[in-house]
Amino acid sequence: MPSDLTLQQDNLDRLIAGTHWAPHSILGPHATAIDGRPSFAIRAWLPQIKDVEVVSDSILWRMTRIREEGLYEALLPDTPLAPSYTLRLTRHDGTVAEIHDPYAFPPLLTDFDLHLFTEGTLYKAYNSFGAHIRTVQGVPGVHFVLWAPNATRVSVIGDFNGWNGLCHPMASRGSTGLWELFMPDLPEGTLYKYEIRSREDNVLLRKADPYAVASEVRPRTASIVHDLSCYTWHDGTWMAARSEWDPLTAPLSIYEVHLGSWMRVPEENNRWLTYKELAAKLIPYARDLGYTHLELMPVTEHPFDGSWGYQATGYFAATSRYGSPEDFMAFVDAAHQAGLGVIMDWAPAHFPDDPHGLAQFDGTHLYDHADPRLGYHPDWHSRIFNYDRVEVRTFLLNSALFWLDKYHIDGLRVDAVASMLYLDCALEASQESGGRAEAENRP
């Protein structure tokens, strides 16, 4: 049994069963005493590993398997301060790897972050929520943050742990409903999702990251760790001049376009153009015709081509259909350098019910209304956002600000406004409560 008597059996059972909400209270380094002397106990939960050693100050400490399911412990005597260490793993196939322990790093969100989130004023949550490459205590890795208030456990899953939700449980941040975990050593390009255990019916859900900035090309649905800070912009002249314009008096002529339909390549199975090809063809075409702005039908990530992007699952991810996030940045950059503004259609009214998306996100109607009269759009067979929830408003406001900030978008054209304003928007006029047709019946 573990040396720390505060580790009760039920806590260990919940960790092993995948229902513990505070894994840092068990795992990682913990101060203890051996024969009255200050020492440390290090615990690791590694269900897929055969043997583990702690490497600290060039000394190897063999970890003891204290539970058959894969819970290990090593006692470091005469250690008054939390040690710096790595874990040397021996897998069942005999291969050896050395890693940093995710549970040696405390949660990174500050109390002020949590306060602003619950208050609804965390307007740059996209800089901390989702998956962000960080260096913590000199160790590079990825910091994951997710909102799932009705979950009993949330884990990060991916190729790095065999998509096993028991391996890397996240830490709950209490009543905020946020969960977080810093995972050292993960590189950019890592595929990941979240495994969520629902409080209501104890089912396991596998969800893409609502704040992901990159996703796999459909029909694959994993999120991708990606750093958006590497692109070098060249539109400084445009951005400086834009701040001086008066939009009420400046000339405005808009060319609306769906990037996947504007032009195809027939000799290559009728494929769509990439962001790079669109920059070379679409931008000079619109400029030569005298337009001042391009209006792009949504480039937010979406699972169904036929929706034209109006039913999004990735409100922070430029669709991977046409290239990388940097490719889309380069498209906007090229438009600005050519004297064209870029407006983006943005659809904060409703979202599809694809199982990897926002619907029933933590096993409950989290992003939408539970009442189908308020939460379901019969024309589009999609879910309607619950604007009464401060966290949902934070999510949508952050999405809008994100595109203006990270991609230099010049404006947003908000889609389906009537369906957000009128409860009877989708009802037929003959129905009891009357009806109101949507101005634009988008897919």
Contacts in CASP RR format, 6 or more apart in sequence:
PFRMAT RR
TARGET T0000
AUTHOR 0000-0000-0000
METHOD contacts of the structure
MODEL  1
MPSDLTLQQDNLDRLIAGTHWAPHSILGPHATAIDGRPSFAIRAWLPQIK
DVEVVSDSILWRMTRIREEGLYEALLPDTPLAPSYTLRLTRHDGTVAEIH
DPYAFPPLLTDFDLHLFTEGTLYKAYNSFGAHIRTVQGVPGVHFVLWAPN
ATRVSVIGDFNGWNGLCHPMASRGSTGLWELFMPDLPEGTLYKYEIRSRE
DNVLLRKADPYAVASEVRPRTASIVHDLSCYTWHDGTWMAARSEWDPLTA
PLSIYEVHLGSWMRVPEENNRWLTYKELAAKLIPYARDLGYTHLELMPVT
EHPFDGSWGYQATGYFAATSRYGSPEDFMAFVDAAHQAGLGVIMDWAPAH
FPDDPHGLAQFDGTHLYDHADPRLGYHPDWHSRIFNYDRVEVRTFLLNSA
LFWLDKYHIDGLRVDAVASMLYLDCALEASQESGGRAEAENRP
1 66 0 8 1.000
2 12 0 8 1.000
2 41 0 8 1.000
2 43 0 8 1.000
2 66 0 8 1.000
2 73 0 8 1.000
3 32 0 8 1.000
3 34 0 8 1.000
3 41 0 8 1.000
3 73 0 8 1.000
3 75 0 8 1.000
4 30 0 8 1.000
4 32 0 8 1.000
4 41 0 8 1.000
7 26 0 8 1.000
11 20 0 8 1.000
11 25 0 8 1.000
11 26 0 8 1.000
12 26 0 8 1.000
12 67 0 8 1.000
12 71 0 8 1.000
14 20 0 8 1.000
15 23 0 8 1.000
15 26 0 8 1.000
15 27 0 8 1.000
15 45 0 8 1.000
15 71 0 8 1.000
15 169 0 8 1.000
16 45 0 8 1.000
16 67 0 8 1.000
16 69 0 8 1.000
16 70 0 8 1.000
16 71 0 8 1.000
16 166 0 8 1.000
18 153 0 8 1.000
18 155 0 8 1.000
18 165 0 8 1.000
18 166 0 8 1.000
18 169 0 8 1.000
18 197 0 8 1.000
19 152 0 8 1.000
19 153 0 8 1.000
19 197 0 8 1.000
20 26 0 8 1.000
20 153 0 8 1.000
20 169 0 8 1.000
21 152 0 8 1.000
21 153 0 8 1.000
21 171 0 8 1.000
21 172 0 8 1.000
22 171 0 8 1.000
22 172 0 8 1.000
23 45 0 8 1.000
23 103 0 8 1.000
23 169 0 8 1.000
23 170 0 8 1.000
23 171 0 8 1.000
24 103 0 8 1.000
24 106 0 8 1.000
24 107 0 8 1.000
24 171 0 8 1.000
26 43 0 8 1.000
26 45 0 8 1.000
27 43 0 8 1.000
27 44 0 8 1.000
27 45 0 8 1.000
27 101 0 8 1.000
27 103 0 8 1.000
28 42 0 8 1.000
28 43 0 8 1.000
28 44 0 8 1.000
28 101 0 8 1.000
28 103 0 8 1.000
28 104 0 8 1.000
29 40 0 8 1.000
29 41 0 8 1.000
29 42 0 8 1.000
29 82 0 8 1.000
29 83 0 8 1.000
29 85 0 8 1.000
29 104 0 8 1.000
30 40 0 8 1.000
30 41 0 8 1.000
30 42 0 8 1.000
30 43 0 8 1.000
31 38 0 8 1.000
31 39 0 8 1.000
31 40 0 8 1.000
31 82 0 8 1.000
32 39 0 8 1.000
32 40 0 8 1.000
32 41 0 8 1.000
32 75 0 8 1.000
33 39 0 8 1.000
34 75 0 8 1.000
34 77 0 8 1.000
34 78 0 8 1.000
35 77 0 8 1.000
37 77 0 8 1.000
37 78 0 8 1.000
38 78 0 8 1.000
38 79 0 8 1.000
38 80 0 8 1.000
39 75 0 8 1.000
39 76 0 8 1.000
39 77 0 8 1.000
39 78 0 8 1.000
39 79 0 8 1.000
40 75 0 8 1.000
40 76 0 8 1.000
40 79 0 8 1.000
40 82 0 8 1.000
40 83 0 8 1.000
41 73 0 8 1.000
41 74 0 8 1.000
41 75 0 8 1.000
41 76 0 8 1.000
42 54 0 8 1.000
42 61 0 8 1.000
42 63 0 8 1.000
42 73 0 8 1.000
42 74 0 8 1.000
42 76 0 8 1.000
42 83 0 8 1.000
42 85 0 8 1.000
42 101 0 8 1.000
43 66 0 8 1.000
43 71 0 8 1.000
43 72 0 8 1.000
43 73 0 8 1.000
43 103 0 8 1.000
44 52 0 8 1.000
44 63 0 8 1.000
44 71 0 8 1.000
44 72 0 8 1.000
44 73 0 8 1.000
44 87 0 8 1.000
44 101 0 8 1.000
44 103 0 8 1.000
45 70 0 8 1.000
45 71 0 8 1.000
45 72 0 8 1.000
45 103 0 8 1.000
45 166 0 8 1.000
45 167 0 8 1.000
46 52 0 8 1.000
46 70 0 8 1.000
46 72 0 8 1.000
46 87 0 8 1.000
46 89 0 8 1.000
46 167 0 8 1.000
47 69 0 8 1.000
47 70 0 8 1.000
47 164 0 8 1.000
47 166 0 8 1.000
47 167 0 8 1.000
48 91 0 8 1.000
48 92 0 8 1.000
48 161 0 8 1.000
48 162 0 8 1.000
48 164 0 8 1.000
48 167 0 8 1.000
49 70 0 8 1.000
49 89 0 8 1.000
49 90 0 8 1.000
49 91 0 8 1.000
49 92 0 8 1.000
50 90 0 8 1.000
50 91 0 8 1.000
50 92 0 8 1.000
50 94 0 8 1.000
51 62 0 8 1.000
51 63 0 8 1.000
51 89 0 8 1.000
51 90 0 8 1.000
52 63 0 8 1.000
52 72 0 8 1.000
52 87 0 8 1.000
52 88 0 8 1.000
52 89 0 8 1.000
52 90 0 8 1.000
53 60 0 8 1.000
53 61 0 8 1.000
53 62 0 8 1.000
53 63 0 8 1.000
53 74 0 8 1.000
53 87 0 8 1.000
53 88 0 8 1.000
54 60 0 8 1.000
54 61 0 8 1.000
54 63 0 8 1.000
54 74 0 8 1.000
54 76 0 8 1.000
54 85 0 8 1.000
54 86 0 8 1.000
54 87 0 8 1.000
54 88 0 8 1.000
55 61 0 8 1.000
55 85 0 8 1.000
55 86 0 8 1.000
55 87 0 8 1.000
55 88 0 8 1.000
55 98 0 8 1.000
56 76 0 8 1.000
56 83 0 8 1.000
56 84 0 8 1.000
56 85 0 8 1.000
56 86 0 8 1.000
57 83 0 8 1.000
57 84 0 8 1.000
60 88 0 8 1.000
61 74 0 8 1.000
61 75 0 8 1.000
61 76 0 8 1.000
62 74 0 8 1.000
63 72 0 8 1.000
63 73 0 8 1.000
63 74 0 8 1.000
63 87 0 8 1.000
64 72 0 8 1.000
64 73 0 8 1.000
64 74 0 8 1.000
65 71 0 8 1.000
65 72 0 8 1.000
66 72 0 8 1.000
66 73 0 8 1.000
76 83 0 8 1.000
84 137 0 8 1.000
85 101 0 8 1.000
85 104 0 8 1.000
86 98 0 8 1.000
86 99 0 8 1.000
86 100 0 8 1.000
86 101 0 8 1.000
87 98 0 8 1.000
87 99 0 8 1.000
87 100 0 8 1.000
87 101 0 8 1.000
88 96 0 8 1.000
88 97 0 8 1.000
88 98 0 8 1.000
89 96 0 8 1.000
89 97 0 8 1.000
89 98 0 8 1.000
89 99 0 8 1.000
90 96 0 8 1.000
91 97 0 8 1.000
99 184 0 8 1.000
99 185 0 8 1.000
100 139 0 8 1.000
100 184 0 8 1.000
100 185 0 8 1.000
101 184 0 8 1.000
102 168 0 8 1.000
102 181 0 8 1.000
102 182 0 8 1.000
102 183 0 8 1.000
102 184 0 8 1.000
105 136 0 8 1.000
105 137 0 8 1.000
105 139 0 8 1.000
105 182 0 8 1.000
105 184 0 8 1.000
107 171 0 8 1.000
107 173 0 8 1.000
107 180 0 8 1.000
107 182 0 8 1.000
108 134 0 8 1.000
108 136 0 8 1.000
108 143 0 8 1.000
108 180 0 8 1.000
108 182 0 8 1.000
109 128 0 8 1.000
109 145 0 8 1.000
109 173 0 8 1.000
109 178 0 8 1.000
109 180 0 8 1.000
113 122 0 8 1.000
113 128 0 8 1.000
114 173 0 8 1.000
114 176 0 8 1.000
114 178 0 8 1.000
116 122 0 8 1.000
117 125 0 8 1.000
117 176 0 8 1.000
117 178 0 8 1.000
117 391 0 8 1.000
117 394 0 8 1.000
118 175 0 8 1.000
118 176 0 8 1.000
118 390 0 8 1.000
119 390 0 8 1.000
120 390 0 8 1.000
120 391 0 8 1.000
120 393 0 8 1.000
120 394 0 8 1.000
122 394 0 8 1.000
122 398 0 8 1.000
123 394 0 8 1.000
123 397 0 8 1.000
123 398 0 8 1.000
123 401 0 8 1.000
124 398 0 8 1.000
124 401 0 8 1.000
124 405 0 8 1.000
125 211 0 8 1.000
125 394 0 8 1.000
125 395 0 8 1.000
125 398 0 8 1.000
126 211 0 8 1.000
126 213 0 8 1.000
126 316 0 8 1.000
126 398 0 8 1.000
126 399 0 8 1.000
126 401 0 8 1.000
126 402 0 8 1.000
126 406 0 8 1.000
128 143 0 8 1.000
128 145 0 8 1.000
129 145 0 8 1.000
129 146 0 8 1.000
129 147 0 8 1.000
129 211 0 8 1.000
129 398 0 8 1.000
130 144 0 8 1.000
130 145 0 8 1.000
130 146 0 8 1.000
130 209 0 8 1.000
130 210 0 8 1.000
130 211 0 8 1.000
130 212 0 8 1.000
131 142 0 8 1.000
131 143 0 8 1.000
131 144 0 8 1.000
131 190 0 8 1.000
131 192 0 8 1.000
131 209 0 8 1.000
131 211 0 8 1.000
131 212 0 8 1.000
131 223 0 8 1.000
131 225 0 8 1.000
132 142 0 8 1.000
132 143 0 8 1.000
133 140 0 8 1.000
133 141 0 8 1.000
133 142 0 8 1.000
133 143 0 8 1.000
133 188 0 8 1.000
133 225 0 8 1.000
133 227 0 8 1.000
134 140 0 8 1.000
134 141 0 8 1.000
134 142 0 8 1.000
134 143 0 8 1.000
134 182 0 8 1.000
135 141 0 8 1.000
136 143 0 8 1.000
136 182 0 8 1.000
136 184 0 8 1.000
139 184 0 8 1.000
139 185 0 8 1.000
140 184 0 8 1.000
140 185 0 8 1.000
141 182 0 8 1.000
141 183 0 8 1.000
141 184 0 8 1.000
141 185 0 8 1.000
141 186 0 8 1.000
142 182 0 8 1.000
142 183 0 8 1.000
142 186 0 8 1.000
142 190 0 8 1.000
142 225 0 8 1.000
143 180 0 8 1.000
143 181 0 8 1.000
143 182 0 8 1.000
143 183 0 8 1.000
144 156 0 8 1.000
144 170 0 8 1.000
144 180 0 8 1.000
144 181 0 8 1.000
144 182 0 8 1.000
144 183 0 8 1.000
144 192 0 8 1.000
144 194 0 8 1.000
144 209 0 8 1.000
145 178 0 8 1.000
145 179 0 8 1.000
145 180 0 8 1.000
145 211 0 8 1.000
146 154 0 8 1.000
146 170 0 8 1.000
146 178 0 8 1.000
146 179 0 8 1.000
146 180 0 8 1.000
146 194 0 8 1.000
146 209 0 8 1.000
146 210 0 8 1.000
146 211 0 8 1.000
147 176 0 8 1.000
147 177 0 8 1.000
147 178 0 8 1.000
147 179 0 8 1.000
147 210 0 8 1.000
147 391 0 8 1.000
147 395 0 8 1.000
148 154 0 8 1.000
148 177 0 8 1.000
148 179 0 8 1.000
148 194 0 8 1.000
148 196 0 8 1.000
148 361 0 8 1.000
148 362 0 8 1.000
148 366 0 8 1.000
149 176 0 8 1.000
149 177 0 8 1.000
149 362 0 8 1.000
149 366 0 8 1.000
150 198 0 8 1.000
150 199 0 8 1.000
150 200 0 8 1.000
150 362 0 8 1.000
150 363 0 8 1.000
150 364 0 8 1.000
150 366 0 8 1.000
151 179 0 8 1.000
151 196 0 8 1.000
151 197 0 8 1.000
151 198 0 8 1.000
151 199 0 8 1.000
151 362 0 8 1.000
151 363 0 8 1.000
152 197 0 8 1.000
152 198 0 8 1.000
152 199 0 8 1.000
152 202 0 8 1.000
153 169 0 8 1.000
153 170 0 8 1.000
153 196 0 8 1.000
153 197 0 8 1.000
154 169 0 8 1.000
154 170 0 8 1.000
154 172 0 8 1.000
154 179 0 8 1.000
154 194 0 8 1.000
154 195 0 8 1.000
154 196 0 8 1.000
154 197 0 8 1.000
155 165 0 8 1.000
155 166 0 8 1.000
155 167 0 8 1.000
155 168 0 8 1.000
155 169 0 8 1.000
155 170 0 8 1.000
155 194 0 8 1.000
155 195 0 8 1.000
156 168 0 8 1.000
156 170 0 8 1.000
156 181 0 8 1.000
156 183 0 8 1.000
156 192 0 8 1.000
156 194 0 8 1.000
157 163 0 8 1.000
157 164 0 8 1.000
157 165 0 8 1.000
157 167 0 8 1.000
157 168 0 8 1.000
157 192 0 8 1.000
157 193 0 8 1.000
157 194 0 8 1.000
157 195 0 8 1.000
157 206 0 8 1.000
158 190 0 8 1.000
158 191 0 8 1.000
158 192 0 8 1.000
158 193 0 8 1.000
158 222 0 8 1.000
159 190 0 8 1.000
159 191 0 8 1.000
160 183 0 8 1.000
160 186 0 8 1.000
160 190 0 8 1.000
161 167 0 8 1.000
161 168 0 8 1.000
163 193 0 8 1.000
165 195 0 8 1.000
168 181 0 8 1.000
168 183 0 8 1.000
169 181 0 8 1.000
170 179 0 8 1.000
170 180 0 8 1.000
170 181 0 8 1.000
171 179 0 8 1.000
171 180 0 8 1.000
171 181 0 8 1.000
172 178 0 8 1.000
172 179 0 8 1.000
173 179 0 8 1.000
173 180 0 8 1.000
186 225 0 8 1.000
187 225 0 8 1.000
188 225 0 8 1.000
188 226 0 8 1.000
188 227 0 8 1.000
189 214 0 8 1.000
189 224 0 8 1.000
189 225 0 8 1.000
189 226 0 8 1.000
190 224 0 8 1.000
190 225 0 8 1.000
191 216 0 8 1.000
191 222 0 8 1.000
191 223 0 8 1.000
191 224 0 8 1.000
192 209 0 8 1.000
192 222 0 8 1.000
192 223 0 8 1.000
192 224 0 8 1.000
192 225 0 8 1.000
193 206 0 8 1.000
193 207 0 8 1.000
193 208 0 8 1.000
193 209 0 8 1.000
193 221 0 8 1.000
193 222 0 8 1.000
193 223 0 8 1.000
193 356 0 8 1.000
194 206 0 8 1.000
194 207 0 8 1.000
194 208 0 8 1.000
194 209 0 8 1.000
195 204 0 8 1.000
195 205 0 8 1.000
195 206 0 8 1.000
196 204 0 8 1.000
196 205 0 8 1.000
196 206 0 8 1.000
196 207 0 8 1.000
196 361 0 8 1.000
196 362 0 8 1.000
196 363 0 8 1.000
197 203 0 8 1.000
197 204 0 8 1.000
197 205 0 8 1.000
198 204 0 8 1.000
198 205 0 8 1.000
198 362 0 8 1.000
198 363 0 8 1.000
198 364 0 8 1.000
199 362 0 8 1.000
199 363 0 8 1.000
200 363 0 8 1.000
200 364 0 8 1.000
201 363 0 8 1.000
203 363 0 8 1.000
205 355 0 8 1.000
205 360 0 8 1.000
205 361 0 8 1.000
205 362 0 8 1.000
205 363 0 8 1.000
206 355 0 8 1.000
206 356 0 8 1.000
207 356 0 8 1.000
207 357 0 8 1.000
207 361 0 8 1.000
208 215 0 8 1.000
208 221 0 8 1.000
208 222 0 8 1.000
208 223 0 8 1.000
208 313 0 8 1.000
208 314 0 8 1.000
208 356 0 8 1.000
208 357 0 8 1.000
209 223 0 8 1.000
210 314 0 8 1.000
210 315 0 8 1.000
210 316 0 8 1.000
210 357 0 8 1.000
210 358 0 8 1.000
210 361 0 8 1.000
210 395 0 8 1.000
211 316 0 8 1.000
211 398 0 8 1.000
212 223 0 8 1.000
212 224 0 8 1.000
212 301 0 8 1.000
212 314 0 8 1.000
212 316 0 8 1.000
212 317 0 8 1.000
213 226 0 8 1.000
213 228 0 8 1.000
213 316 0 8 1.000
213 317 0 8 1.000
213 325 0 8 1.000
213 406 0 8 1.000
214 223 0 8 1.000
214 224 0 8 1.000
214 225 0 8 1.000
214 226 0 8 1.000
214 317 0 8 1.000
214 318 0 8 1.000
214 320 0 8 1.000
214 324 0 8 1.000
214 325 0 8 1.000
215 221 0 8 1.000
215 222 0 8 1.000
215 223 0 8 1.000
215 224 0 8 1.000
215 301 0 8 1.000
215 313 0 8 1.000
215 314 0 8 1.000
215 317 0 8 1.000
215 319 0 8 1.000
215 320 0 8 1.000
216 222 0 8 1.000
216 223 0 8 1.000
216 224 0 8 1.000
216 320 0 8 1.000
217 320 0 8 1.000
217 321 0 8 1.000
218 302 0 8 1.000
218 303 0 8 1.000
218 304 0 8 1.000
218 305 0 8 1.000
218 321 0 8 1.000
219 303 0 8 1.000
221 303 0 8 1.000
221 313 0 8 1.000
221 354 0 8 1.000
221 356 0 8 1.000
221 357 0 8 1.000
223 317 0 8 1.000
226 325 0 8 1.000
228 325 0 8 1.000
228 406 0 8 1.000
230 326 0 8 1.000
231 325 0 8 1.000
231 326 0 8 1.000
231 329 0 8 1.000
231 330 0 8 1.000
233 329 0 8 1.000
233 333 0 8 1.000
233 408 0 8 1.000
234 333 0 8 1.000
234 337 0 8 1.000
235 332 0 8 1.000
235 333 0 8 1.000
235 336 0 8 1.000
235 337 0 8 1.000
235 408 0 8 1.000
236 336 0 8 1.000
238 336 0 8 1.000
238 337 0 8 1.000
238 339 0 8 1.000
238 341 0 8 1.000
239 336 0 8 1.000
239 408 0 8 1.000
242 410 0 8 1.000
250 292 0 8 1.000
251 292 0 8 1.000
252 292 0 8 1.000
252 293 0 8 1.000
253 290 0 8 1.000
253 291 0 8 1.000
253 292 0 8 1.000
253 293 0 8 1.000
254 291 0 8 1.000
254 292 0 8 1.000
254 293 0 8 1.000
254 294 0 8 1.000
254 295 0 8 1.000
254 343 0 8 1.000
255 286 0 8 1.000
255 289 0 8 1.000
255 291 0 8 1.000
255 293 0 8 1.000
255 294 0 8 1.000
255 295 0 8 1.000
256 295 0 8 1.000
256 297 0 8 1.000
257 282 0 8 1.000
257 286 0 8 1.000
257 294 0 8 1.000
257 295 0 8 1.000
257 296 0 8 1.000
257 297 0 8 1.000
258 296 0 8 1.000
258 297 0 8 1.000
258 308 0 8 1.000
259 272 0 8 1.000
259 273 0 8 1.000
259 275 0 8 1.000
259 278 0 8 1.000
259 282 0 8 1.000
259 296 0 8 1.000
259 297 0 8 1.000
259 299 0 8 1.000
259 322 0 8 1.000
260 272 0 8 1.000
260 273 0 8 1.000
260 321 0 8 1.000
260 322 0 8 1.000
261 272 0 8 1.000
261 308 0 8 1.000
262 273 0 8 1.000
262 278 0 8 1.000
262 282 0 8 1.000
263 273 0 8 1.000
263 281 0 8 1.000
263 282 0 8 1.000
264 270 0 8 1.000
264 271 0 8 1.000
264 272 0 8 1.000
264 273 0 8 1.000
265 271 0 8 1.000
265 272 0 8 1.000
265 273 0 8 1.000
272 321 0 8 1.000
272 322 0 8 1.000
273 281 0 8 1.000
273 282 0 8 1.000
273 322 0 8 1.000
274 322 0 8 1.000
274 323 0 8 1.000
274 327 0 8 1.000
275 322 0 8 1.000
275 323 0 8 1.000
275 324 0 8 1.000
275 327 0 8 1.000
275 328 0 8 1.000
275 330 0 8 1.000
275 331 0 8 1.000
276 323 0 8 1.000
276 327 0 8 1.000
276 330 0 8 1.000
276 331 0 8 1.000
278 322 0 8 1.000
278 331 0 8 1.000
279 330 0 8 1.000
279 331 0 8 1.000
279 334 0 8 1.000
279 335 0 8 1.000
282 294 0 8 1.000
283 294 0 8 1.000
283 331 0 8 1.000
283 334 0 8 1.000
283 335 0 8 1.000
283 338 0 8 1.000
283 340 0 8 1.000
284 338 0 8 1.000
286 294 0 8 1.000
286 340 0 8 1.000
287 338 0 8 1.000
287 339 0 8 1.000
287 340 0 8 1.000
291 340 0 8 1.000
292 339 0 8 1.000
292 340 0 8 1.000
292 341 0 8 1.000
293 340 0 8 1.000
293 341 0 8 1.000
293 342 0 8 1.000
293 343 0 8 1.000
293 410 0 8 1.000
294 335 0 8 1.000
294 340 0 8 1.000
294 341 0 8 1.000
294 342 0 8 1.000
294 343 0 8 1.000
295 343 0 8 1.000
295 344 0 8 1.000
295 345 0 8 1.000
295 413 0 8 1.000
296 342 0 8 1.000
296 343 0 8 1.000
296 344 0 8 1.000
296 345 0 8 1.000
297 308 0 8 1.000
297 309 0 8 1.000
297 310 0 8 1.000
297 345 0 8 1.000
298 308 0 8 1.000
298 309 0 8 1.000
298 310 0 8 1.000
298 312 0 8 1.000
298 344 0 8 1.000
298 345 0 8 1.000
298 346 0 8 1.000
298 347 0 8 1.000
298 415 0 8 1.000
299 309 0 8 1.000
299 318 0 8 1.000
299 319 0 8 1.000
299 322 0 8 1.000
299 328 0 8 1.000
299 344 0 8 1.000
300 309 0 8 1.000
300 312 0 8 1.000
300 314 0 8 1.000
300 315 0 8 1.000
300 316 0 8 1.000
300 317 0 8 1.000
300 318 0 8 1.000
300 319 0 8 1.000
300 346 0 8 1.000
300 347 0 8 1.000
300 399 0 8 1.000
301 312 0 8 1.000
301 313 0 8 1.000
301 314 0 8 1.000
301 317 0 8 1.000
301 318 0 8 1.000
301 319 0 8 1.000
301 320 0 8 1.000
302 309 0 8 1.000
302 310 0 8 1.000
302 311 0 8 1.000
302 312 0 8 1.000
302 313 0 8 1.000
302 314 0 8 1.000
302 319 0 8 1.000
302 352 0 8 1.000
303 311 0 8 1.000
303 313 0 8 1.000
303 352 0 8 1.000
303 354 0 8 1.000
303 356 0 8 1.000
304 311 0 8 1.000
304 352 0 8 1.000
306 443 0 8 1.000
307 352 0 8 1.000
307 443 0 8 1.000
308 442 0 8 1.000
308 443 0 8 1.000
309 319 0 8 1.000
309 347 0 8 1.000
310 345 0 8 1.000
310 347 0 8 1.000
310 415 0 8 1.000
310 416 0 8 1.000
310 442 0 8 1.000
310 443 0 8 1.000
311 347 0 8 1.000
311 350 0 8 1.000
311 351 0 8 1.000
311 352 0 8 1.000
311 380 0 8 1.000
311 382 0 8 1.000
311 443 0 8 1.000
312 347 0 8 1.000
312 351 0 8 1.000
312 352 0 8 1.000
313 351 0 8 1.000
313 352 0 8 1.000
313 354 0 8 1.000
313 356 0 8 1.000
313 357 0 8 1.000
313 358 0 8 1.000
314 357 0 8 1.000
315 395 0 8 1.000
315 396 0 8 1.000
315 399 0 8 1.000
316 398 0 8 1.000
316 399 0 8 1.000
316 402 0 8 1.000
317 325 0 8 1.000
318 325 0 8 1.000
318 328 0 8 1.000
318 407 0 8 1.000
322 328 0 8 1.000
328 407 0 8 1.000
329 407 0 8 1.000
329 408 0 8 1.000
332 342 0 8 1.000
332 407 0 8 1.000
332 408 0 8 1.000
332 409 0 8 1.000
333 408 0 8 1.000
335 341 0 8 1.000
335 342 0 8 1.000
336 342 0 8 1.000
336 408 0 8 1.000
341 410 0 8 1.000
342 408 0 8 1.000
342 409 0 8 1.000
342 410 0 8 1.000
342 411 0 8 1.000
343 409 0 8 1.000
343 410 0 8 1.000
343 411 0 8 1.000
343 412 0 8 1.000
343 413 0 8 1.000
344 403 0 8 1.000
344 409 0 8 1.000
344 411 0 8 1.000
344 412 0 8 1.000
344 413 0 8 1.000
345 412 0 8 1.000
345 413 0 8 1.000
345 415 0 8 1.000
346 399 0 8 1.000
346 400 0 8 1.000
346 403 0 8 1.000
346 412 0 8 1.000
346 413 0 8 1.000
346 414 0 8 1.000
346 415 0 8 1.000
347 414 0 8 1.000
347 415 0 8 1.000
347 416 0 8 1.000
347 442 0 8 1.000
348 385 0 8 1.000
348 396 0 8 1.000
348 399 0 8 1.000
348 400 0 8 1.000
348 414 0 8 1.000
348 415 0 8 1.000
348 420 0 8 1.000
349 377 0 8 1.000
349 384 0 8 1.000
349 385 0 8 1.000
349 415 0 8 1.000
349 416 0 8 1.000
349 417 0 8 1.000
349 419 0 8 1.000
349 420 0 8 1.000
350 377 0 8 1.000
350 380 0 8 1.000
350 382 0 8 1.000
350 383 0 8 1.000
350 384 0 8 1.000
350 385 0 8 1.000
350 416 0 8 1.000
350 419 0 8 1.000
351 357 0 8 1.000
351 358 0 8 1.000
351 359 0 8 1.000
351 367 0 8 1.000
351 368 0 8 1.000
351 382 0 8 1.000
351 383 0 8 1.000
351 385 0 8 1.000
352 359 0 8 1.000
352 382 0 8 1.000
352 383 0 8 1.000
353 359 0 8 1.000
353 360 0 8 1.000
353 381 0 8 1.000
353 382 0 8 1.000
353 383 0 8 1.000
358 366 0 8 1.000
358 367 0 8 1.000
358 368 0 8 1.000
358 383 0 8 1.000
359 367 0 8 1.000
359 368 0 8 1.000
359 383 0 8 1.000
360 366 0 8 1.000
361 367 0 8 1.000
364 370 0 8 1.000
365 375 0 8 1.000
365 386 0 8 1.000
367 383 0 8 1.000
367 385 0 8 1.000
367 386 0 8 1.000
367 389 0 8 1.000
367 392 0 8 1.000
367 395 0 8 1.000
368 375 0 8 1.000
368 376 0 8 1.000
368 383 0 8 1.000
368 384 0 8 1.000
368 385 0 8 1.000
368 386 0 8 1.000
369 375 0 8 1.000
369 384 0 8 1.000
369 386 0 8 1.000
373 423 0 8 1.000
374 384 0 8 1.000
374 386 0 8 1.000
374 423 0 8 1.000
375 383 0 8 1.000
375 384 0 8 1.000
375 386 0 8 1.000
376 382 0 8 1.000
376 383 0 8 1.000
376 384 0 8 1.000
377 383 0 8 1.000
377 384 0 8 1.000
377 419 0 8 1.000
377 426 0 8 1.000
378 426 0 8 1.000
379 426 0 8 1.000
379 438 0 8 1.000
379 441 0 8 1.000
380 442 0 8 1.000
380 443 0 8 1.000
384 419 0 8 1.000
385 392 0 8 1.000
385 396 0 8 1.000
386 392 0 8 1.000
387 393 0 8 1.000
387 396 0 8 1.000
387 420 0 8 1.000
400 412 0 8 1.000
403 409 0 8 1.000
403 412 0 8 1.000
404 411 0 8 1.000
404 412 0 8 1.000
415 440 0 8 1.000
415 442 0 8 1.000
416 438 0 8 1.000
416 440 0 8 1.000
416 442 0 8 1.000
417 439 0 8 1.000
418 425 0 8 1.000
418 436 0 8 1.000
418 438 0 8 1.000
418 439 0 8 1.000
419 425 0 8 1.000
419 426 0 8 1.000
419 438 0 8 1.000
422 436 0 8 1.000
423 433 0 8 1.000
424 431 0 8 1.000
424 433 0 8 1.000
424 434 0 8 1.000
424 435 0 8 1.000
424 436 0 8 1.000
425 435 0 8 1.000
425 436 0 8 1.000
425 437 0 8 1.000
425 438 0 8 1.000
426 438 0 8 1.000
427 433 0 8 1.000
427 434 0 8 1.000
427 435 0 8 1.000
427 436 0 8 1.000
428 434 0 8 1.000
428 435 0 8 1.000
429 435 0 8 1.000
END
